[in-house]
Each structure stands twice: as structure tokens, then as C-alpha cells.
């Protein structure tokens, strides 16, 4: 079984401009499972961790491996006005 995982920060496209997808194959590693990145023209090998698949993708397409800062969670209702209700 495979799942496509979407990320808040999109994966960089390939060198031909195709959109990249993160695929997680839920089979055991010995059965060919793991994390991989693919587009219309290329794909990485399956890796146990997403970070290793991303590093291979960036190396395949000569993109700098930028260090990503952890994202802070977005507040659901920023600056929600408080109504002064009373009975």
C-alpha cells in the first residue's frame, strides 16, 4: 500500500520542472517499502527516512540541500475578537 504525503513546504521540482511527490510505501523495507520522491520523469530509491530520500532528490537534480528551520504551528484563530456577553 502506498500513500502520497503532502507537506506544508512543497518539495522542489525536478530539473525539468515537473512537480515532485513524496510517496510512502507501507511495506517492510525488505519488501521494497520506504520513503521515496518521484515526478513524471524520475524517482529516488526507497529509504527508511524521508530526509534521506529528500537528500537523494536534491543531489539528483543539483539543488542545494538547504537546512530547513522547524516551522512553528499556526494559530487557528489569530486575533479572534472576544465578545462581552452576559445574561
N, C-alpha and C positions, 0 to 999 in steps of 0.2 A: 504494500500500500504506500502511495506517495502523497505528500501534502505540499502545496505551494505556500510558502510563508512570506507574508508582506512585512516590510519594515517601515518605521516612521521616516527613516532616511533612505531614499532609494539607492539601489546598487548602481554603480557607474555602468553605462552601456559599453558594449564591446567596441573594438577599434573600427568596425564597420557601421556603428551607430544603432545596432539592434538593442532593444530593451532586454535587460538581464532578469532572470527569475531565480529565487532561492528555492530549491527543491529538497525536501527532507524525505528520504526513503526510510520507512519504518522497519525494514527488515534488519536482521543482525548484520554486523559488518562482514562476517564470513559468508553471508549470502548475497553480498553486494549492496547492502544498505549504507546509509550515512547521509551527510550533507553535501550538496553539490550546487553549482551555479551553472545555468545554461541560458542560451539565447537561440536565435534561429540558425546560427552558423557554427557555434562551438559550445563546448561544455567542459567542466572540470571533472576530475576523478571524484569518487565519493570519499569523504573524510569524516572522521568521528566528530570533529568540531566544526562549526560554521566558520570560525575565524581562519582556520587552515584552508578551507575552500575559498574564502574571500581573498586570502593572500595569493593563492594559485591563480585566481581570476585576474587580479591586478598585475601579476607578473606576466601572464599570457598576453595581456593587452597593453603592456608597457605603461601602466598607470601608477603613479606614486602611491605607496602604501601609507596614506595619511593616518595619523593616530586620531581616533575619534574620541572626543570627550563624552563622558556619560551624560545622557540627557536628563534634565530634571523633569519630573512628572508635571504635566499641565494641569492647572486647576480647572475643575469642571465649570464652575460659575464664578469667574473673576468679577469682583466689584458688584456683587448682587445687592441691590438696594434692600434695606430692611424696612418693612412697613410696621409702624407702631399701631398695632391692633389691640383693642381692649373691648371687653363686654360690659 
